[in-house]
Amino acid sequence: MSAAQPSLHQQSIHTLYSEHHGWLHGWLRRKLGDAHHAADLAQDTFVRILTANRAQELALHALREPRAYLTTVAGRVLLNHYRRLSLEQAWLAALATQPAVFAASPEERLSILQTLNEVDALLDALPPRTRTVFLLAQLEGLGYAQIAERMGIALRTVKRHMAQAFEECLMQVA
């Protein structure tokens, strides 16, 4: 295949975008009440589809209901958007309670918010039980035996969940 001729994959993405981008933008605009945020999230939706498609070679050309697929992907993007906003608002509220001496510069605030979003995404990617075990150890400082007792699971299971959580953390850092 020559470089000038697009692949079926590229054609499928182009078709999906050109035929449904306007509809998706309108759907997101109605959900958000803001055309600018809707445009950003529509683009984020297509970026996510591109990324997932590269990783999994999804058969976009065979989609029977492309709008249902777009709605599902966009719904996840929208949920992440609301989670980021909620996290940011909680952090700003906590920051407001601190004395002015501890005020962060705009650059530091952005860096902290980005880190909080990354940690939130990392925790969200963990299975629920693994996330609970990890948070009990890291935030409450419980030992593995205490976690096993509190959750009613075997010590070996706690160790397995912690290993899984640490492995995920290391993969994200790498």
C-alpha positions as CSV (number, residue, x, y, z in Angstrom):
1,M,0.0,0.0,0.0
2,S,1.4,3.4,-0.9
3,A,1.7,6.2,1.7
4,A,-0.6,8.4,-0.3
5,Q,-3.5,6.0,-0.2
6,P,-5.3,6.0,3.2
7,S,-5.9,2.7,4.9
8,L,-9.4,1.3,5.7
9,H,-8.7,2.3,9.3
10,Q,-7.9,5.9,8.4
11,Q,-10.9,6.1,6.0
12,S,-13.2,4.7,8.8
13,I,-12.1,7.4,11.3
14,H,-12.4,10.1,8.7
15,T,-15.9,9.0,7.8
16,L,-16.9,8.7,11.5
17,Y,-15.6,12.2,12.2
18,S,-17.0,13.9,9.2
19,E,-20.4,12.4,9.4
20,H,-20.9,12.6,13.2
21,H,-18.7,15.4,14.6
22,G,-21.4,18.0,14.3
23,W,-24.0,15.8,15.9
24,L,-21.7,14.9,18.8
25,H,-20.8,18.5,19.4
26,G,-24.5,19.4,19.6
27,W,-25.2,16.5,21.9
28,L,-22.3,17.6,24.2
29,R,-23.4,21.2,24.0
30,R,-26.9,20.3,25.3
31,K,-25.3,18.3,28.1
32,L,-22.9,21.0,29.1
33,G,-24.7,24.2,28.2
34,D,-21.4,25.5,26.8
35,A,-20.3,25.3,23.1
36,H,-16.6,25.8,23.9
37,H,-16.4,23.0,26.4
38,A,-18.5,20.9,24.1
39,A,-16.0,21.4,21.3
40,D,-13.1,20.5,23.5
41,L,-14.9,17.3,24.7
42,A,-15.9,16.3,21.2
43,Q,-12.3,16.5,20.2
44,D,-11.3,14.6,23.3
45,T,-13.8,11.9,22.3
46,F,-12.3,11.5,18.9
47,V,-8.8,11.5,20.3
48,R,-9.9,8.7,22.7
49,I,-11.3,6.7,19.8
50,L,-8.1,7.2,17.8
51,T,-6.0,6.0,20.7
52,A,-8.2,3.0,21.4
53,N,-8.5,2.2,17.8
54,R,-4.7,2.1,17.4
55,A,-4.3,-0.1,20.5
56,Q,-7.1,-2.5,19.6
57,E,-7.7,-2.1,15.9
58,L,-11.5,-1.6,16.4
59,A,-13.5,-2.2,13.3
60,L,-15.0,1.3,13.0
61,H,-16.1,0.7,9.5
62,A,-18.4,-2.1,10.8
63,L,-20.2,0.0,13.4
64,R,-24.0,-0.5,13.0
65,E,-24.8,2.4,15.3
66,P,-22.0,4.9,15.2
67,R,-23.9,7.5,17.3
68,A,-24.5,5.0,20.1
69,Y,-20.8,4.2,20.1
70,L,-19.9,7.9,20.1
71,T,-22.4,8.5,22.9
72,T,-20.8,5.8,25.0
73,V,-17.3,7.1,24.5
74,A,-18.3,10.8,24.9
75,G,-20.2,9.8,28.1
76,R,-17.0,8.5,29.6
77,V,-15.1,11.6,28.5
78,L,-17.9,13.8,30.0
79,L,-17.8,11.8,33.3
80,N,-14.0,12.3,33.4
81,H,-14.6,16.0,32.8
82,Y,-17.0,16.2,35.7
83,R,-14.6,14.2,38.0
84,R,-11.8,16.6,37.2
85,L,-14.0,19.6,37.9
86,S,-15.1,18.1,41.2
87,L,-11.5,17.3,42.2
88,E,-10.4,20.8,41.3
89,Q,-13.3,22.4,43.3
90,A,-12.5,20.2,46.3
91,W,-8.8,21.1,46.1
92,L,-9.6,24.8,45.8
93,A,-11.9,24.6,48.8
94,A,-9.2,23.0,50.8
95,L,-6.7,25.5,49.6
96,A,-9.0,28.4,50.7
97,T,-8.8,27.2,54.3
98,Q,-5.0,27.5,54.3
99,P,-3.2,30.6,55.6
100,A,-2.0,33.0,52.9
101,V,1.6,32.0,53.7
102,F,0.9,28.6,52.1
103,A,-0.5,30.1,48.9
104,A,0.7,28.4,45.7
105,S,1.7,30.2,42.6
106,P,-0.5,29.7,39.5
107,E,2.2,27.4,38.0
108,E,2.3,25.3,41.3
109,R,-1.5,25.2,41.3
110,L,-1.6,23.8,37.8
111,S,1.1,21.3,38.5
112,I,-0.8,20.1,41.7
113,L,-4.1,19.9,39.8
114,Q,-2.5,17.9,37.0
115,T,-0.9,15.5,39.6
116,L,-4.3,15.1,41.4
117,N,-6.0,14.3,38.1
118,E,-3.3,11.7,37.3
119,V,-3.6,10.1,40.7
120,D,-7.4,10.1,40.4
121,A,-7.2,8.4,37.0
122,L,-4.7,5.9,38.3
123,L,-7.0,5.0,41.2
124,D,-10.0,4.8,39.0
125,A,-8.2,2.3,36.7
126,L,-7.7,-0.1,39.6
127,P,-10.4,-2.7,40.3
128,P,-12.6,-1.6,43.3
129,R,-11.2,-4.1,45.8
130,T,-7.6,-3.4,44.8
131,R,-8.3,0.4,45.1
132,T,-9.8,-0.1,48.6
133,V,-6.8,-2.2,49.8
134,F,-4.4,0.3,48.4
135,L,-6.1,3.4,50.0
136,L,-6.4,1.7,53.4
137,A,-2.7,1.1,53.3
138,Q,-1.6,4.4,51.9
139,L,-4.1,6.9,53.4
140,E,-5.1,5.2,56.7
141,G,-1.7,3.6,57.3
142,L,-3.1,0.2,58.0
143,G,-0.8,-2.8,57.8
144,Y,-1.7,-5.8,55.6
145,A,-3.0,-7.9,58.5
146,Q,-5.2,-5.0,59.6
147,I,-6.6,-4.6,56.1
148,A,-7.2,-8.3,55.8
149,E,-9.1,-8.3,59.1
150,R,-11.1,-5.1,58.2
151,M,-12.1,-6.4,54.8
152,G,-12.6,-10.0,55.8
153,I,-10.1,-11.3,53.2
154,A,-7.0,-13.4,53.4
155,L,-3.6,-11.8,54.0
156,R,-2.4,-13.3,50.8
157,T,-5.2,-11.6,48.9
158,V,-4.2,-8.2,50.5
159,K,-0.6,-8.8,49.3
160,R,-1.8,-9.7,45.8
161,H,-4.0,-6.5,45.6
162,M,-1.1,-4.4,46.8
163,A,1.3,-5.9,44.3
164,Q,-1.3,-5.2,41.6
165,A,-1.7,-1.6,42.7
166,F,2.1,-1.0,42.9
167,E,2.5,-2.6,39.5
168,E,-0.1,-0.2,38.0
169,C,1.6,2.8,39.7
170,L,5.0,1.8,38.3
171,M,3.5,1.4,34.8
172,Q,2.0,4.8,35.0
173,V,5.3,6.4,36.1
174,A,7.4,4.6,33.4
